[in-house]
Amino acid sequence: MSDNAQSAKWDRIAGQLKEKWGVVANDLSAYEKGEVQRIAGLLKEQKGLGDEESEREAEQIMRNS
């Protein structure tokens, strides 16, 4: 597994954990950060984007939804 694929997988998992923590702690900020990180991980996997580019695109997706 390449470094980018491992990084993407880690971002997805960490994002999911942050989302769940945001729900448990009733912390909207933590939930949103987790959602952005999870989406960034998916973008890395699917489009092969770098860290900064995937984060930027994930934030843009969140703003438009």
mmJSON file of the N, C-alpha and C atoms, coordinates in Angstrom:
{"data_MODEL":{"atom_site":{
"group_PDB":["ATOM","ATOM","ATOM","ATOM","ATOM","ATOM","ATOM","ATOM","ATOM","ATOM","ATOM","ATOM","ATOM","ATOM","ATOM","ATOM","ATOM","ATOM","ATOM","ATOM","ATOM","ATOM","ATOM","ATOM","ATOM","ATOM","ATOM","ATOM","ATOM","ATOM","ATOM","ATOM","ATOM","ATOM","ATOM","ATOM","ATOM","ATOM","ATOM","ATOM","ATOM","ATOM","ATOM","ATOM","ATOM","ATOM","ATOM","ATOM","ATOM","ATOM","ATOM","ATOM","ATOM","ATOM","ATOM","ATOM","ATOM","ATOM","ATOM","ATOM","ATOM","ATOM","ATOM","ATOM","ATOM","ATOM","ATOM","ATOM","ATOM","ATOM","ATOM","ATOM","ATOM","ATOM","ATOM","ATOM","ATOM","ATOM","ATOM","ATOM","ATOM","ATOM","ATOM","ATOM","ATOM","ATOM","ATOM","ATOM","ATOM","ATOM","ATOM","ATOM","ATOM","ATOM","ATOM","ATOM","ATOM","ATOM","ATOM","ATOM","ATOM","ATOM","ATOM","ATOM","ATOM","ATOM","ATOM","ATOM","ATOM","ATOM","ATOM","ATOM","ATOM","ATOM","ATOM","ATOM","ATOM","ATOM","ATOM","ATOM","ATOM","ATOM","ATOM","ATOM","ATOM","ATOM","ATOM","ATOM","ATOM","ATOM","ATOM","ATOM","ATOM","ATOM","ATOM","ATOM","ATOM","ATOM","ATOM","ATOM","ATOM","ATOM","ATOM","ATOM","ATOM","ATOM","ATOM","ATOM","ATOM","ATOM","ATOM","ATOM","ATOM","ATOM","ATOM","ATOM","ATOM","ATOM","ATOM","ATOM","ATOM","ATOM","ATOM","ATOM","ATOM","ATOM","ATOM","ATOM","ATOM","ATOM","ATOM","ATOM","ATOM","ATOM","ATOM","ATOM","ATOM","ATOM","ATOM","ATOM","ATOM","ATOM","ATOM","ATOM","ATOM","ATOM","ATOM","ATOM","ATOM","ATOM","ATOM","ATOM","ATOM","ATOM","ATOM"],
"id":[1,2,3,4,5,6,7,8,9,10,11,12,13,14,15,16,17,18,19,20,21,22,23,24,25,26,27,28,29,30,31,32,33,34,35,36,37,38,39,40,41,42,43,44,45,46,47,48,49,50,51,52,53,54,55,56,57,58,59,60,61,62,63,64,65,66,67,68,69,70,71,72,73,74,75,76,77,78,79,80,81,82,83,84,85,86,87,88,89,90,91,92,93,94,95,96,97,98,99,100,101,102,103,104,105,106,107,108,109,110,111,112,113,114,115,116,117,118,119,120,121,122,123,124,125,126,127,128,129,130,131,132,133,134,135,136,137,138,139,140,141,142,143,144,145,146,147,148,149,150,151,152,153,154,155,156,157,158,159,160,161,162,163,164,165,166,167,168,169,170,171,172,173,174,175,176,177,178,179,180,181,182,183,184,185,186,187,188,189,190,191,192,193,194,195],
"type_symbol":["N","C","C","N","C","C","N","C","C","N","C","C","N","C","C","N","C","C","N","C","C","N","C","C","N","C","C","N","C","C","N","C","C","N","C","C","N","C","C","N","C","C","N","C","C","N","C","C","N","C","C","N","C","C","N","C","C","N","C","C","N","C","C","N","C","C","N","C","C","N","C","C","N","C","C","N","C","C","N","C","C","N","C","C","N","C","C","N","C","C","N","C","C","N","C","C","N","C","C","N","C","C","N","C","C","N","C","C","N","C","C","N","C","C","N","C","C","N","C","C","N","C","C","N","C","C","N","C","C","N","C","C","N","C","C","N","C","C","N","C","C","N","C","C","N","C","C","N","C","C","N","C","C","N","C","C","N","C","C","N","C","C","N","C","C","N","C","C","N","C","C","N","C","C","N","C","C","N","C","C","N","C","C","N","C","C","N","C","C","N","C","C","N","C","C"],
"label_atom_id":["N","CA","C","N","CA","C","N","CA","C","N","CA","C","N","CA","C","N","CA","C","N","CA","C","N","CA","C","N","CA","C","N","CA","C","N","CA","C","N","CA","C","N","CA","C","N","CA","C","N","CA","C","N","CA","C","N","CA","C","N","CA","C","N","CA","C","N","CA","C","N","CA","C","N","CA","C","N","CA","C","N","CA","C","N","CA","C","N","CA","C","N","CA","C","N","CA","C","N","CA","C","N","CA","C","N","CA","C","N","CA","C","N","CA","C","N","CA","C","N","CA","C","N","CA","C","N","CA","C","N","CA","C","N","CA","C","N","CA","C","N","CA","C","N","CA","C","N","CA","C","N","CA","C","N","CA","C","N","CA","C","N","CA","C","N","CA","C","N","CA","C","N","CA","C","N","CA","C","N","CA","C","N","CA","C","N","CA","C","N","CA","C","N","CA","C","N","CA","C","N","CA","C","N","CA","C","N","CA","C","N","CA","C","N","CA","C","N","CA","C","N","CA","C","N","CA","C"],
"label_alt_id":[null,null,null,null,null,null,null,null,null,null,null,null,null,null,null,null,null,null,null,null,null,null,null,null,null,null,null,null,null,null,null,null,null,null,null,null,null,null,null,null,null,null,null,null,null,null,null,null,null,null,null,null,null,null,null,null,null,null,null,null,null,null,null,null,null,null,null,null,null,null,null,null,null,null,null,null,null,null,null,null,null,null,null,null,null,null,null,null,null,null,null,null,null,null,null,null,null,null,null,null,null,null,null,null,null,null,null,null,null,null,null,null,null,null,null,null,null,null,null,null,null,null,null,null,null,null,null,null,null,null,null,null,null,null,null,null,null,null,null,null,null,null,null,null,null,null,null,null,null,null,null,null,null,null,null,null,null,null,null,null,null,null,null,null,null,null,null,null,null,null,null,null,null,null,null,null,null,null,null,null,null,null,null,null,null,null,null,null,null,null,null,null,null,null,null],
"label_comp_id":["MET","MET","MET","SER","SER","SER","ASP","ASP","ASP","ASN","ASN","ASN","ALA","ALA","ALA","GLN","GLN","GLN","SER","SER","SER","ALA","ALA","ALA","LYS","LYS","LYS","TRP","TRP","TRP","ASP","ASP","ASP","ARG","ARG","ARG","ILE","ILE","ILE","ALA","ALA","ALA","GLY","GLY","GLY","GLN","GLN","GLN","LEU","LEU","LEU","LYS","LYS","LYS","GLU","GLU","GLU","LYS","LYS","LYS","TRP","TRP","TRP","GLY","GLY","GLY","VAL","VAL","VAL","VAL","VAL","VAL","ALA","ALA","ALA","ASN","ASN","ASN","ASP","ASP","ASP","LEU","LEU","LEU","SER","SER","SER","ALA","ALA","ALA","TYR","TYR","TYR","GLU","GLU","GLU","LYS","LYS","LYS","GLY","GLY","GLY","GLU","GLU","GLU","VAL","VAL","VAL","GLN","GLN","GLN","ARG","ARG","ARG","ILE","ILE","ILE","ALA","ALA","ALA","GLY","GLY","GLY","LEU","LEU","LEU","LEU","LEU","LEU","LYS","LYS","LYS","GLU","GLU","GLU","GLN","GLN","GLN","LYS","LYS","LYS","GLY","GLY","GLY","LEU","LEU","LEU","GLY","GLY","GLY","ASP","ASP","ASP","GLU","GLU","GLU","GLU","GLU","GLU","SER","SER","SER","GLU","GLU","GLU","ARG","ARG","ARG","GLU","GLU","GLU","ALA","ALA","ALA","GLU","GLU","GLU","GLN","GLN","GLN","ILE","ILE","ILE","MET","MET","MET","ARG","ARG","ARG","ASN","ASN","ASN","SER","SER","SER"],
"label_asym_id":["A","A","A","A","A","A","A","A","A","A","A","A","A","A","A","A","A","A","A","A","A","A","A","A","A","A","A","A","A","A","A","A","A","A","A","A","A","A","A","A","A","A","A","A","A","A","A","A","A","A","A","A","A","A","A","A","A","A","A","A","A","A","A","A","A","A","A","A","A","A","A","A","A","A","A","A","A","A","A","A","A","A","A","A","A","A","A","A","A","A","A","A","A","A","A","A","A","A","A","A","A","A","A","A","A","A","A","A","A","A","A","A","A","A","A","A","A","A","A","A","A","A","A","A","A","A","A","A","A","A","A","A","A","A","A","A","A","A","A","A","A","A","A","A","A","A","A","A","A","A","A","A","A","A","A","A","A","A","A","A","A","A","A","A","A","A","A","A","A","A","A","A","A","A","A","A","A","A","A","A","A","A","A","A","A","A","A","A","A","A","A","A","A","A","A"],
"label_entity_id":["1","1","1","1","1","1","1","1","1","1","1","1","1","1","1","1","1","1","1","1","1","1","1","1","1","1","1","1","1","1","1","1","1","1","1","1","1","1","1","1","1","1","1","1","1","1","1","1","1","1","1","1","1","1","1","1","1","1","1","1","1","1","1","1","1","1","1","1","1","1","1","1","1","1","1","1","1","1","1","1","1","1","1","1","1","1","1","1","1","1","1","1","1","1","1","1","1","1","1","1","1","1","1","1","1","1","1","1","1","1","1","1","1","1","1","1","1","1","1","1","1","1","1","1","1","1","1","1","1","1","1","1","1","1","1","1","1","1","1","1","1","1","1","1","1","1","1","1","1","1","1","1","1","1","1","1","1","1","1","1","1","1","1","1","1","1","1","1","1","1","1","1","1","1","1","1","1","1","1","1","1","1","1","1","1","1","1","1","1","1","1","1","1","1","1"],
"label_seq_id":[1,1,1,2,2,2,3,3,3,4,4,4,5,5,5,6,6,6,7,7,7,8,8,8,9,9,9,10,10,10,11,11,11,12,12,12,13,13,13,14,14,14,15,15,15,16,16,16,17,17,17,18,18,18,19,19,19,20,20,20,21,21,21,22,22,22,23,23,23,24,24,24,25,25,25,26,26,26,27,27,27,28,28,28,29,29,29,30,30,30,31,31,31,32,32,32,33,33,33,34,34,34,35,35,35,36,36,36,37,37,37,38,38,38,39,39,39,40,40,40,41,41,41,42,42,42,43,43,43,44,44,44,45,45,45,46,46,46,47,47,47,48,48,48,49,49,49,50,50,50,51,51,51,52,52,52,53,53,53,54,54,54,55,55,55,56,56,56,57,57,57,58,58,58,59,59,59,60,60,60,61,61,61,62,62,62,63,63,63,64,64,64,65,65,65],
"pdbx_PDB_ins_code":[null,null,null,null,null,null,null,null,null,null,null,null,null,null,null,null,null,null,null,null,null,null,null,null,null,null,null,null,null,null,null,null,null,null,null,null,null,null,null,null,null,null,null,null,null,null,null,null,null,null,null,null,null,null,null,null,null,null,null,null,null,null,null,null,null,null,null,null,null,null,null,null,null,null,null,null,null,null,null,null,null,null,null,null,null,null,null,null,null,null,null,null,null,null,null,null,null,null,null,null,null,null,null,null,null,null,null,null,null,null,null,null,null,null,null,null,null,null,null,null,null,null,null,null,null,null,null,null,null,null,null,null,null,null,null,null,null,null,null,null,null,null,null,null,null,null,null,null,null,null,null,null,null,null,null,null,null,null,null,null,null,null,null,null,null,null,null,null,null,null,null,null,null,null,null,null,null,null,null,null,null,null,null,null,null,null,null,null,null,null,null,null,null,null,null],
"Cartn_x":[0.844,0.0,0.896,0.62,1.46,1.224,2.142,2.03,0.76,0.409,-0.794,-2.05,-2.061,-3.209,-3.343,-2.228,-2.256,-2.725,-2.234,-2.638,-4.13,-4.64,-6.058,-6.901,-6.47,-7.205,-7.209,-6.058,-5.969,-6.897,-6.93,-7.8,-9.271,-9.656,-11.05,-11.397,-10.518,-10.776,-10.764,-9.769,-9.69,-10.884,-11.297,-12.458,-13.728,-13.892,-15.062,-15.068,-13.888,-13.803,-14.142,-13.646,-13.946,-15.437,-16.045,-17.485,-18.25,-17.886,-18.569,-18.34,-17.122,-16.849,-17.688,-17.826,-18.647,-20.091,-20.611,-21.987,-22.07,-21.137,-21.161,-20.992,-20.066,-19.772,-20.692,-21.579,-22.469,-21.646,-20.579,-19.64,-19.707,-20.433,-20.62,-19.299,-18.411,-17.112,-16.301,-16.239,-15.498,-16.131,-17.453,-18.155,-17.813,-17.864,-17.574,-16.128,-15.194,-13.782,-13.587,-14.261,-14.179,-14.76,-15.856,-16.488,-15.574,-14.942,-14.01,-12.837,-12.301,-11.165,-11.555,-12.75,-13.22,-13.394,-13.988,-14.182,-12.836,-11.9,-10.565,-9.898,-10.065,-9.516,-10.127,-11.43,-12.096,-11.588,-11.396,-10.895,-9.474,-8.66,-7.301,-7.346,-8.223,-8.329,-8.861,-9.945,-10.625,-9.946,-9.453,-8.88,-7.36,-6.76,-5.314,-4.781,-5.579,-5.172,-4.163,-3.418,-2.489,-3.224,-2.476,-3.064,-3.791,-3.078,-3.644,-4.814,-4.651,-5.695,-6.964,-6.801,-7.976,-8.674,-7.909,-8.488,-9.263,-8.678,-9.326,-10.632,-10.591,-11.779,-12.862,-12.452,-13.411,-14.096,-13.337,-13.926,-14.899,-14.553,-15.439,-16.733,-16.646,-17.828,-18.71,-18.115,-18.889,-19.575,-18.903,-19.509,-20.692,-20.628,-21.67,-22.846,-22.72,-23.825,-24.71],
"Cartn_y":[-1.168,0.0,1.239,2.174,3.36,4.293,5.234,6.194,7.019,7.428,8.237,7.431,6.161,5.315,5.102,4.926,4.777,6.065,7.191,8.487,8.719,8.343,8.506,7.641,6.414,5.498,6.041,6.524,7.088,8.298,9.175,10.352,9.94,8.939,8.471,7.952,7.114,6.522,7.589,8.456,9.515,10.456,10.748,11.602,10.979,9.687,8.989,9.031,8.838,8.884,10.275,11.303,12.675,12.973,12.478,12.666,12.02,10.798,10.094,10.787,11.274,11.997,13.278,13.949,15.152,14.875,13.724,13.345,13.045,12.246,11.851,13.072,13.947,15.12,16.296,16.118,17.196,18.424,18.173,19.207,19.313,20.307,20.478,20.745,21.49,21.8,20.525,19.649,18.391,17.532,17.507,16.73,17.242,18.561,19.146,18.917,19.043,18.785,17.335,16.431,15.021,14.75,15.416,15.227,15.716,16.865,17.392,16.432,15.921,15.003,13.709,13.183,11.953,12.169,13.294,13.603,13.792,14.453,14.643,13.285,12.352,11.008,10.316,10.463,9.874,10.502,11.818,12.495,12.054,11.834,11.338,9.973,9.102,7.75,7.764,8.499,8.439,9.259,10.444,11.334,11.398,10.841,10.877,12.267,13.071,14.425,14.414,15.489,15.644,16.102,16.235,16.605,17.95,18.975,20.328,20.463,19.91,20.012,19.272,18.092,17.334,18.042,18.627,19.372,20.587,21.308,22.496,22.12,21.058,20.628,20.113,19.412,18.92,20.079,21.098,22.274,22.978,23.036,23.652,22.844,21.546,20.695,20.954,21.054,21.294,22.659,23.682,25.015,25.032,24.249,24.252,23.351,22.56,21.651,22.216],
"Cartn_z":[0.0,0.0,0.0,-0.882,-0.99,0.198,0.368,1.472,1.355,0.135,-0.063,0.277,-0.085,0.221,1.728,2.413,3.872,4.531,4.047,4.576,4.367,3.197,2.886,3.808,4.03,4.91,6.342,6.792,8.137,8.264,7.268,7.312,7.403,6.665,6.719,8.111,8.665,9.981,11.074,11.061,12.066,11.95,10.728,10.514,11.08,10.866,11.403,12.927,13.529,14.989,15.52,14.845,15.267,15.136,14.057,13.882,15.039,15.374,16.457,17.786,18.024,19.251,19.302,18.187,18.133,18.506,18.103,18.451,19.946,20.453,21.867,22.767,22.412,23.235,22.922,21.952,21.509,21.099,20.319,19.888,18.362,17.878,16.441,15.724,16.354,15.746,15.499,16.494,16.341,15.253,15.225,14.198,12.804,12.619,11.304,10.891,11.823,11.505,11.087,11.77,11.416,10.043,9.733,8.431,7.311,7.528,6.527,6.352,7.449,7.361,6.651,6.94,6.287,4.787,4.409,2.989,2.3,2.981,2.406,2.148,3.065,2.871,1.668,1.508,0.345,-0.955,-0.952,-2.148,-2.484,-1.444,-1.675,-2.347,-1.847,-2.405,-3.822,-4.045,-5.33,-6.41,-6.05,-7.056,-7.017,-5.975,-5.861,-5.539,-4.845,-4.494,-3.353,-3.224,-2.117,-0.867,0.224,1.511,1.467,1.046,1.056,0.083,-1.089,-2.11,-1.693,-1.113,-0.675,0.479,1.393,2.511,2.002,1.067,0.497,-0.21,-0.996,-1.73,-0.776,0.281,1.269,1.996,2.338,2.985,2.039,0.768,-0.21,-0.337,-0.339,-0.405,0.814,1.974,3.204,3.169,2.644,2.567,1.601,0.545,-0.472,-0.112,0.947,1.28,2.357],
"occupancy":[1.0,1.0,1.0,1.0,1.0,1.0,1.0,1.0,1.0,1.0,1.0,1.0,1.0,1.0,1.0,1.0,1.0,1.0,1.0,1.0,1.0,1.0,1.0,1.0,1.0,1.0,1.0,1.0,1.0,1.0,1.0,1.0,1.0,1.0,1.0,1.0,1.0,1.0,1.0,1.0,1.0,1.0,1.0,1.0,1.0,1.0,1.0,1.0,1.0,1.0,1.0,1.0,1.0,1.0,1.0,1.0,1.0,1.0,1.0,1.0,1.0,1.0,1.0,1.0,1.0,1.0,1.0,1.0,1.0,1.0,1.0,1.0,1.0,1.0,1.0,1.0,1.0,1.0,1.0,1.0,1.0,1.0,1.0,1.0,1.0,1.0,1.0,1.0,1.0,1.0,1.0,1.0,1.0,1.0,1.0,1.0,1.0,1.0,1.0,1.0,1.0,1.0,1.0,1.0,1.0,1.0,1.0,1.0,1.0,1.0,1.0,1.0,1.0,1.0,1.0,1.0,1.0,1.0,1.0,1.0,1.0,1.0,1.0,1.0,1.0,1.0,1.0,1.0,1.0,1.0,1.0,1.0,1.0,1.0,1.0,1.0,1.0,1.0,1.0,1.0,1.0,1.0,1.0,1.0,1.0,1.0,1.0,1.0,1.0,1.0,1.0,1.0,1.0,1.0,1.0,1.0,1.0,1.0,1.0,1.0,1.0,1.0,1.0,1.0,1.0,1.0,1.0,1.0,1.0,1.0,1.0,1.0,1.0,1.0,1.0,1.0,1.0,1.0,1.0,1.0,1.0,1.0,1.0,1.0,1.0,1.0,1.0,1.0,1.0,1.0,1.0,1.0,1.0,1.0,1.0],
"B_iso_or_equiv":[0.0,0.0,0.0,0.0,0.0,0.0,0.0,0.0,0.0,0.0,0.0,0.0,0.0,0.0,0.0,0.0,0.0,0.0,0.0,0.0,0.0,0.0,0.0,0.0,0.0,0.0,0.0,0.0,0.0,0.0,0.0,0.0,0.0,0.0,0.0,0.0,0.0,0.0,0.0,0.0,0.0,0.0,0.0,0.0,0.0,0.0,0.0,0.0,0.0,0.0,0.0,0.0,0.0,0.0,0.0,0.0,0.0,0.0,0.0,0.0,0.0,0.0,0.0,0.0,0.0,0.0,0.0,0.0,0.0,0.0,0.0,0.0,0.0,0.0,0.0,0.0,0.0,0.0,0.0,0.0,0.0,0.0,0.0,0.0,0.0,0.0,0.0,0.0,0.0,0.0,0.0,0.0,0.0,0.0,0.0,0.0,0.0,0.0,0.0,0.0,0.0,0.0,0.0,0.0,0.0,0.0,0.0,0.0,0.0,0.0,0.0,0.0,0.0,0.0,0.0,0.0,0.0,0.0,0.0,0.0,0.0,0.0,0.0,0.0,0.0,0.0,0.0,0.0,0.0,0.0,0.0,0.0,0.0,0.0,0.0,0.0,0.0,0.0,0.0,0.0,0.0,0.0,0.0,0.0,0.0,0.0,0.0,0.0,0.0,0.0,0.0,0.0,0.0,0.0,0.0,0.0,0.0,0.0,0.0,0.0,0.0,0.0,0.0,0.0,0.0,0.0,0.0,0.0,0.0,0.0,0.0,0.0,0.0,0.0,0.0,0.0,0.0,0.0,0.0,0.0,0.0,0.0,0.0,0.0,0.0,0.0,0.0,0.0,0.0,0.0,0.0,0.0,0.0,0.0,0.0],
"pdbx_formal_charge":[null,null,null,null,null,null,null,null,null,null,null,null,null,null,null,null,null,null,null,null,null,null,null,null,null,null,null,null,null,null,null,null,null,null,null,null,null,null,null,null,null,null,null,null,null,null,null,null,null,null,null,null,null,null,null,null,null,null,null,null,null,null,null,null,null,null,null,null,null,null,null,null,null,null,null,null,null,null,null,null,null,null,null,null,null,null,null,null,null,null,null,null,null,null,null,null,null,null,null,null,null,null,null,null,null,null,null,null,null,null,null,null,null,null,null,null,null,null,null,null,null,null,null,null,null,null,null,null,null,null,null,null,null,null,null,null,null,null,null,null,null,null,null,null,null,null,null,null,null,null,null,null,null,null,null,null,null,null,null,null,null,null,null,null,null,null,null,null,null,null,null,null,null,null,null,null,null,null,null,null,null,null,null,null,null,null,null,null,null,null,null,null,null,null,null],
"auth_seq_id":[1,1,1,2,2,2,3,3,3,4,4,4,5,5,5,6,6,6,7,7,7,8,8,8,9,9,9,10,10,10,11,11,11,12,12,12,13,13,13,14,14,14,15,15,15,16,16,16,17,17,17,18,18,18,19,19,19,20,20,20,21,21,21,22,22,22,23,23,23,24,24,24,25,25,25,26,26,26,27,27,27,28,28,28,29,29,29,30,30,30,31,31,31,32,32,32,33,33,33,34,34,34,35,35,35,36,36,36,37,37,37,38,38,38,39,39,39,40,40,40,41,41,41,42,42,42,43,43,43,44,44,44,45,45,45,46,46,46,47,47,47,48,48,48,49,49,49,50,50,50,51,51,51,52,52,52,53,53,53,54,54,54,55,55,55,56,56,56,57,57,57,58,58,58,59,59,59,60,60,60,61,61,61,62,62,62,63,63,63,64,64,64,65,65,65],
"auth_comp_id":["MET","MET","MET","SER","SER","SER","ASP","ASP","ASP","ASN","ASN","ASN","ALA","ALA","ALA","GLN","GLN","GLN","SER","SER","SER","ALA","ALA","ALA","LYS","LYS","LYS","TRP","TRP","TRP","ASP","ASP","ASP","ARG","ARG","ARG","ILE","ILE","ILE","ALA","ALA","ALA","GLY","GLY","GLY","GLN","GLN","GLN","LEU","LEU","LEU","LYS","LYS","LYS","GLU","GLU","GLU","LYS","LYS","LYS","TRP","TRP","TRP","GLY","GLY","GLY","VAL","VAL","VAL","VAL","VAL","VAL","ALA","ALA","ALA","ASN","ASN","ASN","ASP","ASP","ASP","LEU","LEU","LEU","SER","SER","SER","ALA","ALA","ALA","TYR","TYR","TYR","GLU","GLU","GLU","LYS","LYS","LYS","GLY","GLY","GLY","GLU","GLU","GLU","VAL","VAL","VAL","GLN","GLN","GLN","ARG","ARG","ARG","ILE","ILE","ILE","ALA","ALA","ALA","GLY","GLY","GLY","LEU","LEU","LEU","LEU","LEU","LEU","LYS","LYS","LYS","GLU","GLU","GLU","GLN","GLN","GLN","LYS","LYS","LYS","GLY","GLY","GLY","LEU","LEU","LEU","GLY","GLY","GLY","ASP","ASP","ASP","GLU","GLU","GLU","GLU","GLU","GLU","SER","SER","SER","GLU","GLU","GLU","ARG","ARG","ARG","GLU","GLU","GLU","ALA","ALA","ALA","GLU","GLU","GLU","GLN","GLN","GLN","ILE","ILE","ILE","MET","MET","MET","ARG","ARG","ARG","ASN","ASN","ASN","SER","SER","SER"],
"auth_asym_id":["A","A","A","A","A","A","A","A","A","A","A","A","A","A","A","A","A","A","A","A","A","A","A","A","A","A","A","A","A","A","A","A","A","A","A","A","A","A","A","A","A","A","A","A","A","A","A","A","A","A","A","A","A","A","A","A","A","A","A","A","A","A","A","A","A","A","A","A","A","A","A","A","A","A","A","A","A","A","A","A","A","A","A","A","A","A","A","A","A","A","A","A","A","A","A","A","A","A","A","A","A","A","A","A","A","A","A","A","A","A","A","A","A","A","A","A","A","A","A","A","A","A","A","A","A","A","A","A","A","A","A","A","A","A","A","A","A","A","A","A","A","A","A","A","A","A","A","A","A","A","A","A","A","A","A","A","A","A","A","A","A","A","A","A","A","A","A","A","A","A","A","A","A","A","A","A","A","A","A","A","A","A","A","A","A","A","A","A","A","A","A","A","A","A","A"],
"auth_atom_id":["N","CA","C","N","CA","C","N","CA","C","N","CA","C","N","CA","C","N","CA","C","N","CA","C","N","CA","C","N","CA","C","N","CA","C","N","CA","C","N","CA","C","N","CA","C","N","CA","C","N","CA","C","N","CA","C","N","CA","C","N","CA","C","N","CA","C","N","CA","C","N","CA","C","N","CA","C","N","CA","C","N","CA","C","N","CA","C","N","CA","C","N","CA","C","N","CA","C","N","CA","C","N","CA","C","N","CA","C","N","CA","C","N","CA","C","N","CA","C","N","CA","C","N","CA","C","N","CA","C","N","CA","C","N","CA","C","N","CA","C","N","CA","C","N","CA","C","N","CA","C","N","CA","C","N","CA","C","N","CA","C","N","CA","C","N","CA","C","N","CA","C","N","CA","C","N","CA","C","N","CA","C","N","CA","C","N","CA","C","N","CA","C","N","CA","C","N","CA","C","N","CA","C","N","CA","C","N","CA","C","N","CA","C","N","CA","C","N","CA","C","N","CA","C","N","CA","C"],
"pdbx_PDB_model_num":[1,1,1,1,1,1,1,1,1,1,1,1,1,1,1,1,1,1,1,1,1,1,1,1,1,1,1,1,1,1,1,1,1,1,1,1,1,1,1,1,1,1,1,1,1,1,1,1,1,1,1,1,1,1,1,1,1,1,1,1,1,1,1,1,1,1,1,1,1,1,1,1,1,1,1,1,1,1,1,1,1,1,1,1,1,1,1,1,1,1,1,1,1,1,1,1,1,1,1,1,1,1,1,1,1,1,1,1,1,1,1,1,1,1,1,1,1,1,1,1,1,1,1,1,1,1,1,1,1,1,1,1,1,1,1,1,1,1,1,1,1,1,1,1,1,1,1,1,1,1,1,1,1,1,1,1,1,1,1,1,1,1,1,1,1,1,1,1,1,1,1,1,1,1,1,1,1,1,1,1,1,1,1,1,1,1,1,1,1,1,1,1,1,1,1]
}}}
